[in-house]
């Protein structure tokens, strides 16, 4: 087992300047890609959260307006029906 690990580590040792530059470039490239991915994820997450908040606020506003319209229509119908009853009652009394 130790021989296998030692052989693997010996193969990983850079043999020359070209290998060293390749390893350094690879590490830098991977680091930049990871950093870019993390930054993009964070920005997307924040934008998504803001859009969700806006959408919820818009939905709440629409629900509020719908409820107000419903209540006003219900109130108007109640008073209209009540007013008609009073009008009809006055008409009967006058006859």
KASUL-V339243 format. One record per residue. N is the residue number from 0. RES is the residue in one letter. SS is DSSP state (@ for helix, = for strand, . for the rest). OMEGA is omega as a letter, one per 20 degrees, with the letter a starting at -180 (999 if undefined). BURIAL is I if it has 24 or more other ideal C-beta (glycine too) atoms within 12 Angstrom, else O. Layout:
# KASUL-V339243
n:N res:RES ss:SS omega:OMEGA burial:BURIAL
n:N res:RES ss:SS omega:OMEGA burial:BURIAL
This chain:
# KASUL-V339243
n:0 res:X ss:. omega:r burial:O
n:1 res:X ss:@ omega:r burial:O
n:2 res:X ss:@ omega:r burial:O
n:3 res:X ss:@ omega:r burial:O
n:4 res:X ss:@ omega:r burial:O
n:5 res:X ss:@ omega:r burial:O
n:6 res:X ss:@ omega:r burial:O
n:7 res:X ss:@ omega:a burial:O
n:8 res:X ss:@ omega:r burial:O
n:9 res:X ss:@ omega:r burial:O
n:10 res:X ss:@ omega:a burial:O
n:11 res:X ss:@ omega:a burial:O
n:12 res:X ss:. omega:r burial:O
n:13 res:X ss:. omega:a burial:O
n:14 res:X ss:. omega:a burial:O
n:15 res:X ss:. omega:a burial:O
n:16 res:X ss:@ omega:a burial:O
n:17 res:X ss:@ omega:r burial:O
n:18 res:X ss:@ omega:r burial:O
n:19 res:X ss:@ omega:r burial:O
n:20 res:X ss:@ omega:r burial:O
n:21 res:X ss:@ omega:r burial:O
n:22 res:X ss:@ omega:r burial:O
n:23 res:X ss:@ omega:r burial:O
n:24 res:X ss:@ omega:r burial:O
n:25 res:X ss:@ omega:r burial:O
n:26 res:X ss:@ omega:r burial:O
n:27 res:X ss:@ omega:a burial:O
n:28 res:X ss:@ omega:a burial:O
n:29 res:X ss:@ omega:r burial:O
n:30 res:X ss:@ omega:r burial:O
n:31 res:X ss:@ omega:r burial:O
n:32 res:X ss:@ omega:r burial:O
n:33 res:X ss:@ omega:r burial:O
n:34 res:X ss:@ omega:r burial:O
n:35 res:X ss:@ omega:r burial:O
n:36 res:X ss:@ omega:r burial:O
n:37 res:X ss:@ omega:r burial:O
n:38 res:X ss:@ omega:r burial:O
n:39 res:X ss:@ omega:r burial:O
n:40 res:X ss:@ omega:a burial:O
n:41 res:X ss:@ omega:r burial:O
n:42 res:X ss:@ omega:r burial:O
n:43 res:X ss:@ omega:r burial:O
n:44 res:X ss:@ omega:r burial:O
n:45 res:X ss:@ omega:r burial:O
n:46 res:X ss:@ omega:r burial:O
n:47 res:X ss:@ omega:r burial:O
n:48 res:X ss:@ omega:r burial:O
n:49 res:X ss:@ omega:r burial:O
n:50 res:X ss:@ omega:r burial:O
n:51 res:X ss:@ omega:r burial:O
n:52 res:X ss:@ omega:r burial:O
n:53 res:X ss:@ omega:a burial:O
n:54 res:X ss:@ omega:r burial:O
n:55 res:X ss:@ omega:r burial:O
n:56 res:X ss:@ omega:r burial:O
n:57 res:X ss:@ omega:r burial:O
n:58 res:X ss:@ omega:r burial:O
n:59 res:X ss:@ omega:r burial:O
n:60 res:X ss:@ omega:r burial:O
n:61 res:X ss:@ omega:r burial:O
n:62 res:X ss:@ omega:r burial:O
n:63 res:X ss:@ omega:a burial:O
n:64 res:X ss:@ omega:r burial:O
n:65 res:X ss:@ omega:r burial:O
n:66 res:X ss:@ omega:r burial:O
n:67 res:X ss:@ omega:r burial:O
n:68 res:X ss:@ omega:r burial:O
n:69 res:X ss:@ omega:a burial:O
n:70 res:X ss:@ omega:r burial:O
n:71 res:X ss:@ omega:r burial:O
n:72 res:X ss:@ omega:r burial:O
n:73 res:X ss:@ omega:r burial:O
n:74 res:X ss:@ omega:a burial:O
n:75 res:X ss:@ omega:r burial:O
n:76 res:X ss:@ omega:a burial:O
n:77 res:X ss:@ omega:a burial:O
n:78 res:X ss:@ omega:r burial:O
n:79 res:X ss:@ omega:r burial:O
n:80 res:X ss:@ omega:r burial:O
n:81 res:X ss:@ omega:r burial:O
n:82 res:X ss:@ omega:r burial:O
n:83 res:X ss:@ omega:r burial:O
n:84 res:X ss:@ omega:r burial:O
n:85 res:X ss:@ omega:r burial:O
n:86 res:X ss:@ omega:r burial:O
n:87 res:X ss:@ omega:r burial:O
n:88 res:X ss:@ omega:r burial:O
n:89 res:X ss:@ omega:r burial:O
n:90 res:X ss:@ omega:r burial:O
n:91 res:X ss:@ omega:a burial:O
n:92 res:X ss:@ omega:a burial:O
n:93 res:X ss:@ omega:a burial:O
n:94 res:X ss:. omega:999 burial:O
